[in-house]
Amino acid sequence: MKDKNILITGGAGFIGSNMVEKLIETNNITVIDNLNNHVGDKFIKKFNANKNFNFINDDILKTDLEKIKNIDIVIHFSANSDVRYGSDDPMKDFDNNVVVTQKILEYMRKMEVNEILFASSSTVYGEAKIMPTPENYGPYMPISSYGASKMANEGFITAYSHYYGIKGSIFRFANIVGKNSTHGVIYDFINKLNKNKNELEILGDGTQEKSYMHVIDCVNSMIFIHEKLDKTDIINLGNEETTSVKKIADYVVNGLGLKNVEYKFTGGINGRGWVGDVKKTFLDIQKLKNLGWKSKYTSDEAVKTAVEETIDQLN
Ligand SMILES: NC(=O)c1ccc[n+]([C@@H]2O[C@H](COP(=O)([O-])OP(=O)(O)OC[C@H]3O[C@@H](n4cnc5c(N)ncnc54)[C@H](O)[C@@H]3O)[C@@H](O)[C@H]2O)c1
């Protein structure tokens, strides 16, 4: 991707800021973000001096997007990204994920923007009966409003691409970890242990097992795959292995140089971390590999690297 005018929604957040970093030297980047992410503009303020960077601090739900002109490609990350609180307030997922994405698609239609890269999620599958889960698994039965919102987004992107010739690269992410993380299990454990070095509360029973991908592999593979695809498609992004929550706790405890930390498992409902948590997620990545992608980090390596990066950033 070179010499393009790219709109990155949610570009001040975790994955978005890593994407800005990847693309800014060779493209013009506009970020729209309402800084609703606990960290404000911390990850992107270093780009303010760059002539290729333009930041719009606005809520996509409320703003008139048509003021943003001459965009070639949208990379759409903005969302309510924390899956955990869906059952407390499902409307948050509906507004920030379904309505916002719809607004982005309407913006693209009116402004004749023909390409979108979209951050979907493995949560669309719900509790899949086939593991590793391929893209053509069905029926989708998400168990969170977050997963349901991503499922709706995917459907509208494929419909808009059929109606208006938009090319949509839809990426179903596994769990993404690494620099600039603002939420998720690693971030959570480090914060808890910074408060109390003797004890770690672990949501669920610790056997939850998911595939983790490093954010550098995530943003690099998104660009790599988008350039390979000639039409709209859906691709799982993840690794070929999984890492358990208990193992992540061990990596964090070691990374912080702690000893004799007592693990307190909340047990959860059937060992889940929270209502709506999918206990095991393992994506089939054959399609990703067939397109020529090879990740730098395995799931365990991604977690270990992310533990070091997050400790550095938080401490
Ligand atoms: N992190 C993961 O493991 C993971 C896994 C699957 C999918 N995803 C998806 O990837 C995308 C990026 O995730 P992330 O982890 O970087 O999340 P994040 O919360 O760090 O970033 C999202 C950004 O969007 C912004 N935002 C939210 N609502 C907005 C609105 N209405 N208007 C303007 N800005 C708004 C937030 O301020 C934030 O900076 C999200 O769509 C998320 O659902 C992430």
The ligand as an SDF file (V2000), in Angstrom:
LIG
                    3D

 44 48  0  0  0  0  0  0  0  0999 V2000
   -7.9030   -6.6920   20.2490 N   0  0  0  0  0  0  0  0  0  0  0  0
   -8.3770   -7.8520   19.8440 C   0  0  0  0  0  0  0  0  0  0  0  0
   -7.9180   -8.9110   20.2990 O   0  0  0  0  0  0  0  0  0  0  0  0
   -9.4740   -7.9170   18.8110 C   0  0  0  0  0  0  0  0  0  0  0  0
   -9.9890   -9.1770   18.4520 C   0  0  0  0  0  0  0  0  0  0  0  0
  -11.0050   -9.2440   17.4950 C   0  0  0  0  0  0  0  0  0  0  0  0
  -11.4540   -8.0800   16.8920 C   0  0  0  0  0  0  0  0  0  0  0  0
  -10.9510   -6.8640   17.2640 N   0  0  0  0  0  0  0  0  0  0  0  0
  -11.4710   -5.6620   16.6220 C   0  0  0  0  0  0  0  0  0  0  0  0
  -10.3820   -4.8690   16.1620 O   0  0  0  0  0  0  0  0  0  0  0  0
  -10.7280   -3.4780   16.2510 C   0  0  0  0  0  0  0  0  0  0  0  0
   -9.6600   -2.7450   17.0450 C   0  0  0  0  0  0  0  0  0  0  0  0
   -9.5970   -3.3030   18.3490 O   0  0  0  0  0  0  0  0  0  0  0  0
   -8.6190   -2.7240   19.4600 P   0  0  0  0  0  0  0  0  0  0  0  0
   -8.2910   -3.8530   20.3510 O   0  0  0  0  0  0  0  0  0  0  0  0
   -7.5460   -1.9300   18.8200 O   0  0  0  0  0  0  0  0  0  0  0  0
   -9.6320   -1.7600   20.2340 O   0  0  0  0  0  0  0  0  0  0  0  0
   -9.4180   -0.3130   20.8880 P   0  0  0  0  0  0  0  0  0  0  0  0
  -10.5440   -0.1310   21.8380 O   0  0  0  0  0  0  0  0  0  0  0  0
   -8.0310   -0.1630   21.4120 O   0  0  0  0  0  0  0  0  0  0  0  0
   -9.6010    0.6530   19.6580 O   0  0  0  0  0  0  0  0  0  0  0  0
  -10.8570    1.0680   19.1580 C   0  0  0  0  0  0  0  0  0  0  0  0
  -10.7970    2.5820   18.9850 C   0  0  0  0  0  0  0  0  0  0  0  0
  -12.0560    3.0150   18.4480 O   0  0  0  0  0  0  0  0  0  0  0  0
  -12.4080    4.2390   19.0520 C   0  0  0  0  0  0  0  0  0  0  0  0
  -13.8780    4.3830   18.9760 N   0  0  0  0  0  0  0  0  0  0  0  0
  -14.8220    3.5630   19.5290 C   0  0  0  0  0  0  0  0  0  0  0  0
  -16.0640    3.9990   19.2350 N   0  0  0  0  0  0  0  0  0  0  0  0
  -15.8980    5.1180   18.4570 C   0  0  0  0  0  0  0  0  0  0  0  0
  -16.8000    6.0350   17.8350 C   0  0  0  0  0  0  0  0  0  0  0  0
  -18.1340    5.8950   17.9670 N   0  0  0  0  0  0  0  0  0  0  0  0
  -16.2890    7.0710   17.1370 N   0  0  0  0  0  0  0  0  0  0  0  0
  -14.9320    7.2320   17.0130 C   0  0  0  0  0  0  0  0  0  0  0  0
  -14.0290    6.4010   17.5730 N   0  0  0  0  0  0  0  0  0  0  0  0
  -14.4980    5.3560   18.2970 C   0  0  0  0  0  0  0  0  0  0  0  0
  -11.9020    4.1330   20.4880 C   0  0  0  0  0  0  0  0  0  0  0  0
  -11.6800    5.4100   21.0740 O   0  0  0  0  0  0  0  0  0  0  0  0
  -10.5920    3.3400   20.3000 C   0  0  0  0  0  0  0  0  0  0  0  0
   -9.4640    4.2110   20.1870 O   0  0  0  0  0  0  0  0  0  0  0  0
  -12.1140   -3.4270   16.8870 C   0  0  0  0  0  0  0  0  0  0  0  0
  -13.0730   -3.3250   15.8590 O   0  0  0  0  0  0  0  0  0  0  0  0
  -12.2350   -4.7590   17.5730 C   0  0  0  0  0  0  0  0  0  0  0  0
  -13.5800   -5.1650   17.7050 O   0  0  0  0  0  0  0  0  0  0  0  0
   -9.9750   -6.7670   18.2130 C   0  0  0  0  0  0  0  0  0  0  0  0
  1  2  1  0
  2  3  2  0
  2  4  1  0
  4  5  1  0
  4 44  2  0
  5  6  2  0
  6  7  1  0
  7  8  2  0
  8  9  1  0
  8 44  1  0
  9 10  1  0
  9 42  1  0
 10 11  1  0
 11 12  1  0
 11 40  1  0
 12 13  1  0
 13 14  1  0
 14 15  2  0
 14 16  1  0
 14 17  1  0
 17 18  1  0
 18 19  2  0
 18 20  1  0
 18 21  1  0
 21 22  1  0
 22 23  1  0
 23 24  1  0
 23 38  1  0
 24 25  1  0
 25 26  1  0
 25 36  1  0
 26 27  1  0
 26 35  1  0
 27 28  2  0
 28 29  1  0
 29 30  1  0
 29 35  2  0
 30 31  1  0
 30 32  2  0
 32 33  1  0
 33 34  2  0
 34 35  1  0
 36 37  1  0
 36 38  1  0
 38 39  1  0
 40 41  1  0
 40 42  1  0
 42 43  1  0
M  CHG  2   8   1  16  -1
M  END
$$$$
